[in-house]
Amino acid sequence: MRWLVGWSSAATGPAAGREGPTVLPVGAQLLWGDPDPLWAVGDWRPDEVRVVQADPETRLAVFGVCGATNDQLRVGLFAARGGALRHLTAWPGSYTAVVQVGRRITVTGDLAGARPVFHAPWAGGTAYATAALPLADLIEAGLDVGHLAALLACPDAPEALGTGTPYEGVRRIPPGHALVLRGGARDITSYEPAASLAVAAPQTAPEQAVDGVREALVEAVRTRLASPRHAPDPEGPDGLDPGPVPGMGPAERRAARGAPAPGIGADLSGGSASGTLALLAAGLPGQPGTLNGHGARLLAVTFNDRATSGGRDHREAELERARSIADNPRLRHVVVAAGEEALPYADLASNPLTDEPGPSLTTAARHRRRLLAGSADHFVGHGARQVLDAHPARLADLLMDRRRRHLLRPVTALARADGPSAQSVLVPFTVYRAARKLARTPYGEGIADTARRLLEREFADEPAAAGAVDASLAALAWCRPGPAARWLTGEALAQVSARLAEAATRFPTVGRPGERRARAALARQAADHRVFEQAAEVRNQRLHAPFLDNQVVLACRALPDTLRVQPGARAAVLRSVLSGAGVRDLPPGWGATSHPTHAAEVRAGLRGAVGELVGLFDAPLLADAGLVEARVVRKALRAAAEGEPLPLDGLADLVSTELWLRRLLARRGTCWTGAAARQRALAGGVVPRARL
């Protein structure tokens, strides 16, 4: 894990406001010193940390993959010195920028939230970092149980989560904002252009918007290809390659040691998002493979689950599409077959401590097996669904714009989604009425209704059992309870309800429901992706999610709603992206959804691990915090394993949060030297860990 950390103090001395030993992050690289120091902590690559300087008090540090040249960085530094922050966020790639101009420090977050920035008051000033746990260590923060309750009850509602974290006193800046520090005082400012609340933004022509997505996505992939190639440590974590092993080639031995292949690779699931990235990375000029090999091929990895029988036909069709795509001469295809050992909830004891809880903790071992077969730089398609697809609430936005005729095709597709039935004729009218109701419901009233539903324990049915129509109708709201809310205690739900009621009065008007719900869904996906990176981390490997880059997010936001809501819009946009890049021969069925077998895999994993999971909730920490009743959760786990239609995502949220709490409370040590917690640990004979 990697992060940057620094602070801004009110005084100018190197130890101002602090007594005792000098406080320093463990294993850090100092980029600039007092009175407002900045460090890079963790296994950063040399090209991932860049610093340009105009004078001793004016400098810019960029962390991550950034496509800007040094000259462009200097131009951005001069623009930021005058207060223009958007220049720092417009370069291709995924990165965090820190600008120092005298005593003013500016730290930019990203639009999606995959690269968040956290801050906390400390020593009369403000400390900031790109991870929350180091700041919690620094200020010795306790757990914020209210935030954990909101994370379980309404995980995709910004009104419930606010700017909090699981640690008391540690806050995050919202996506699309920057943290500005002046002599220890903090200010949070938006760098996005202000939009009118009275009328919708001018619609971009569909062809022009799709061209913008293509250019942004191609540039995002090209930026990764232009970065220096990195070969994993040949010794690996367990020593040198033992040499020939019967039945194992070099790639298999390397995966067994825990090291990825050199060069660039990509997921290739047969779906549209991962397939687009793989074909773009293979087709653009560059050397995706080994360090200095001309004509090297990109390593495409397909995961083949052999443990579940449900959805076998779909899985075989998806695998066949992946093989057809991999016929490209610049692709080298690897199929990772796995059985029961890679089902969800397998090998939970091996999960590392992540910065925050997330559902990826229940599937980390499954993903790690796939990523071990990948490359040192590996593309994943995370975020494509959120940035390209239309949230059902966007139907209300169309009604607000008086574009009723554009609702015909999406509601007709919904009527067909659940198959022929006597009710399918009424579906378009039902969906239209729900969208019209949302368009006419004020924001405060919609949030207050969700707060009431939490208090009265009114929860929607499991989407898998209710069908696509009912799931879409439930999503046509300003806010709604999450899948785990039904298992929370009344006290926890009342606390979250109070948060929602306060937000409803504090923000009477926030814009359009579809746009707000879509941004909240993207922020939730970005947060889950960040936990996924940490939970499934492979030594010497970097995961790249271009769909979460600022440039790509901005380009996708320009897509008109009338295009987004059409059935198959995501596949059509990505097909156009590939066509513009010269890839036109796609296999039949390309663009089909890649998630029909997810529920079967989760249920199979639950059946295999139900004993361990029930034992996990014999004396859960969540019950000690007053969030759940252990008996109720144990009953739900057994029922879900037996096939009852319960919200599987909600159970995953409960299990992952309980696992995270146990890892956190079992942790010893701190991220800092000279801190009070560090001194107590040393006095007690505990050797702190240098990294999370």
LINVENVEN-V431094 format. One record per pair of residues at least 12 apart in sequence whose C-alpha atoms are under 8 Angstrom apart, sorted by sequence separation. I is the first residue (numbers start at 1). GAP is how many residues later the second one is. If there is no record, write none. Layout:
# LINVENVEN-V431094
i: {I/I}
gap: {GAP/GAP}
This chain:
# LINVENVEN-V431094
i: {28/29/49/50/76/96/97/117/118/177/178/241/266/395/415/618/669/28/49/50/60/96/117/118/119/177/178/241/265/348/351/414/415/617/618/668/25/27/28/48/49/60/96/116/117/118/147/176/177/348/351/414/460/637/26/27/48/49/95/115/116/120/173/176/177/282/304/350/412/25/48/119/176/282/346/411/412/617/618/48/60/118/122/147/281/302/345/346/348/411/617/669/671/52/59/121/147/148/344/345/347/668/669/670/671/58/80/89/96/120/147/238/344/346/571/668/669/670/671/14/54/81/88/95/237/278/302/343/346/408/411/571/614/668/669/670/671/13/14/52/53/89/94/144/145/236/237/344/411/462/570/571/668/671/12/13/52/77/144/236/278/344/459/526/12/58/68/143/144/236/265/342/343/568/614/11/67/68/143/144/263/264/265/342/613/614/66/67/142/143/263/264/407/9/66/67/141/142/233/263/264/300/459/8/9/66/141/232/262/263/342/454/459/610/8/65/66/141/232/262/263/453/610/7/8/64/65/66/141/232/262/450/457/6/7/64/65/231/232/450/6/7/64/136/231/300/302/304/306/307/446/447/450/454/606/610/6/63/64/136/230/231/266/268/269/297/298/299/300/301/302/303/304/305/306/307/446/447/5/6/62/63/132/136/229/230/265/266/267/268/269/297/298/299/300/301/302/303/304/305/306/307/336/446/4/5/62/63/133/136/229/264/265/266/267/268/269/296/297/298/299/300/301/302/303/304/305/306/336/606/607/4/5/62/132/135/229/263/264/265/266/267/295/297/299/301/303/443/455/478/606/607/4/5/61/62/265/307/399/477/622/3/4/60/61/336/399/603/604/621/2/3/60/61/132/438/455/479/603/620/2/3/60/225/334/396/400/434/438/454/455/478/2/59/60/395/396/399/438/454/603/621/1/2/58/59/435/621/1/2/58/59/393/396/397/427/431/434/454/455/613/57/58/396/454/57/58/57/393/451/452/279/451/602/271/275/283/450/451/121/270/282/120/269/270/282/418/451/599/120/269/270/275/418/450/451/119/120/270/417/418/118/119/270/417/448/118/119/269/447/448/118/119/268/414/415/447/117/118/126/270/414/116/117/221/225/447/448/116/447/116/125/126/4/116/125/126/221/222/231/444/445/124/125/126/221/226/231/444/113/225/229/230/443/444/113/117/218/222/225/229/112/113/225/444/109/111/112/444/109/110/111/443/444/109/110/111/443/36/109/110/303/442/443/109/302/108/109/301/108/443/107/108/106/107/301/106/107/301/105/106/300/439/105/106/299/438/104/105/299/104/105/103/104/103/104/103/392/396/392/393/392/393/391/392/393/8/8/278/277/277/277/18/86/274/17/85/86/274/16/17/274/266/273/265/266/273/265/260/264/265/267/273/260/261/263/264/265/266/267/259/260/261/262/263/264/265/266/267/9/10/258/260/261/262/263/264/265/266/267/9/10/260/261/262/264/397/9/260/397/8/9/255/396/397/7/8/255/396/397/7/8/394/395/7/393/394/6/7/252/393/394/5/6/251/392/393/5/6/391/5/92/393/4/5/3/4/391/3/4/92/93/391/3/92/390/93/92/93/386/492/386/387/491/492/386/491/489/489/383/386/488/489/488/489/487/488/383/487/382/383/232/231/487/230/487/382/413/410/67/406/410/66/409/410/65/407/409/65/387/387/65/383/378/380/382/384/398/484/376/377/378/379/380/381/383/384/398/483/371/376/377/378/379/380/381/382/383/483/484/485/372/375/376/377/378/379/380/381/382/387/483/484/371/377/379/394/483/484/360/364/368/388/482/483/358/359/367/368/387/484/358/361/368/387/395/484/360/361/364/365/390/394/11/360/364/8/10/358/8/9/10/357/358/361/390/8/9/10/356/360/389/390/8/355/388/389/7/8/354/355/47/354/389/465/47/354/388/389/464/352/353/388/352/462/351/462/463/351/385/462/461/166/165/200/133/132/131/132/344/343/344/343/346/344/345/325/343/344/345/325/343/344/324/346/345/340/321/321/321/321/318/260/259/260/258/259/260/258/259/260/259/314/315/314/311/311/310/311/310/359/362/308/308/359/362/307/359/362/358/361/308/360/307/359/276/280/283/358/361/272/279/357/358/357/273/280/272/276/357/279/356/354/233/353/232/232/353/352/353/197/197/197/272/271/272/270/271/272/271/157/271/157/271/270/221/269/154/156/220/154/155/153/154/153/217/220/152/153/217/152/153/154/220/152/153/220/152/217/153/216/217/160/216/355/354/149/160/213/216/353/153/159/160/352/159/213/149/153/160/212/213/149/159/212/159/146/149/150/209/149/209/175/146/209/210/146/209/209/206/204/206/203/204/205/203/204/203/206/214/158/214/157/210/214/218/156/213/214/156/210/211/214/156/210/156/155/112/114/112/113/112/114/113/114/112/113/114/115/114/114/112/112/111/112/110/111/110/112/111/94/93/94/94/93/94/92/93/92/93/91/92/90/91/89/90/149/145/152/152/152/1/137/138/137/138/137/1/134/134/138/140/134/137/26/25/26/25/26/24/25/23/24/42/23/24/22/23/22/23/21/22/20/21/27/26/26/1/1}
gap: {12/12/12/12/12/12/12/12/12/12/12/12/12/12/12/12/12/13/13/13/13/13/13/13/13/13/13/13/13/13/13/13/13/13/13/13/14/14/14/14/14/14/14/14/14/14/14/14/14/14/14/14/14/14/15/15/15/15/15/15/15/15/15/15/15/15/15/15/15/16/16/16/16/16/16/16/16/16/16/17/17/17/17/17/17/17/17/17/17/17/17/17/17/18/18/18/18/18/18/18/18/18/18/18/18/19/19/19/19/19/19/19/19/19/19/19/19/19/19/20/20/20/20/20/20/20/20/20/20/20/20/20/20/20/20/20/20/21/21/21/21/21/21/21/21/21/21/21/21/21/21/21/21/21/22/22/22/22/22/22/22/22/22/22/23/23/23/23/23/23/23/23/23/23/23/24/24/24/24/24/24/24/24/24/24/24/25/25/25/25/25/25/25/26/26/26/26/26/26/26/26/26/26/27/27/27/27/27/27/27/27/27/27/27/28/28/28/28/28/28/28/28/28/29/29/29/29/29/29/29/29/29/29/30/30/30/30/30/30/30/31/31/31/31/31/31/31/31/31/31/31/31/31/31/31/31/32/32/32/32/32/32/32/32/32/32/32/32/32/32/32/32/32/32/32/32/32/32/33/33/33/33/33/33/33/33/33/33/33/33/33/33/33/33/33/33/33/33/33/33/33/33/33/33/34/34/34/34/34/34/34/34/34/34/34/34/34/34/34/34/34/34/34/34/34/34/34/34/34/34/34/35/35/35/35/35/35/35/35/35/35/35/35/35/35/35/35/35/35/35/35/35/36/36/36/36/36/36/36/36/36/37/37/37/37/37/37/37/37/37/38/38/38/38/38/38/38/38/38/38/39/39/39/39/39/39/39/39/39/39/39/39/40/40/40/40/40/40/40/40/40/40/41/41/41/41/41/41/42/42/42/42/42/42/42/42/42/42/42/42/42/43/43/43/43/44/44/45/45/45/45/46/46/46/47/47/47/47/47/48/48/48/49/49/49/49/49/49/49/50/50/50/50/50/50/50/51/51/51/51/51/52/52/52/52/52/53/53/53/53/53/54/54/54/54/54/54/55/55/55/55/55/56/56/56/56/56/56/57/57/58/58/58/59/59/59/59/59/59/59/59/59/60/60/60/60/60/60/60/61/61/61/61/61/61/62/62/62/62/62/62/63/63/63/63/64/64/64/64/65/65/65/65/65/66/66/66/66/67/67/67/67/67/67/68/68/69/69/69/70/70/71/71/72/72/72/73/73/73/74/74/74/74/75/75/75/75/76/76/76/77/77/78/78/79/79/80/80/80/81/82/83/83/84/84/84/95/97/101/102/103/104/105/105/105/106/106/106/106/107/107/107/108/108/109/109/109/110/111/111/111/111/111/112/112/112/112/112/112/112/113/113/113/113/113/113/113/113/113/114/114/114/114/114/114/114/114/114/114/114/115/115/115/115/115/115/115/116/116/116/117/117/117/117/117/118/118/118/118/118/119/119/119/119/120/120/120/121/121/121/121/121/122/122/122/122/122/123/123/123/124/124/124/125/125/126/126/126/127/127/127/127/127/128/128/128/130/131/131/132/134/135/135/135/135/136/136/137/138/139/139/139/139/140/140/141/141/142/142/143/143/144/145/145/146/146/147/154/155/156/156/156/157/157/157/158/158/158/159/160/161/162/162/163/163/163/163/163/163/164/164/164/164/164/164/164/164/164/164/165/165/165/165/165/165/165/165/165/165/165/165/166/166/166/166/166/166/166/166/166/166/166/166/167/167/167/167/167/167/168/168/168/168/168/168/169/169/169/169/169/169/170/170/170/170/170/170/171/171/171/171/171/171/172/172/172/173/173/173/174/174/174/174/174/174/174/175/175/175/175/175/175/175/176/176/176/176/177/177/177/179/180/180/180/180/181/181/181/181/181/182/182/182/183/183/184/184/184/185/185/185/186/190/191/201/222/223/224/224/257/258/258/259/259/260/260/261/261/261/261/262/262/262/263/263/264/265/266/267/268/269/276/278/279/279/280/280/280/281/281/281/282/282/282/283/285/286/287/289/290/290/290/292/293/293/293/294/294/294/295/295/296/296/297/297/298/298/298/298/298/299/299/299/299/300/301/301/302/302/303/304/304/306/307/307/308/309/310/311/311/313/314/315/318/319/319/320/320/320/321/322/322/323/323/324/325/325/326/326/326/327/327/328/328/329/329/329/330/330/330/331/331/331/331/332/332/332/333/334/335/335/335/336/336/337/338/339/339/339/339/339/340/340/340/340/341/342/343/343/343/343/343/344/344/344/345/346/346/346/346/347/347/348/349/349/349/350/350/351/353/354/354/355/355/355/356/356/357/357/360/362/362/363/363/363/363/364/364/364/365/366/366/366/367/367/368/369/407/409/410/410/411/412/413/413/414/414/415/415/416/434/436/437/438/438/439/439/440/441/442/452/453/454/455/456/456/457/457/458/458/459/459/460/460/461/461/478/480/498/501/502/533/533/533/534/534/535/536/536/537/537/537/538/540/645/646/646/647/647/648/648/649/649/649/650/650/651/651/652/652/653/653/654/654/663/664/665/690/691}
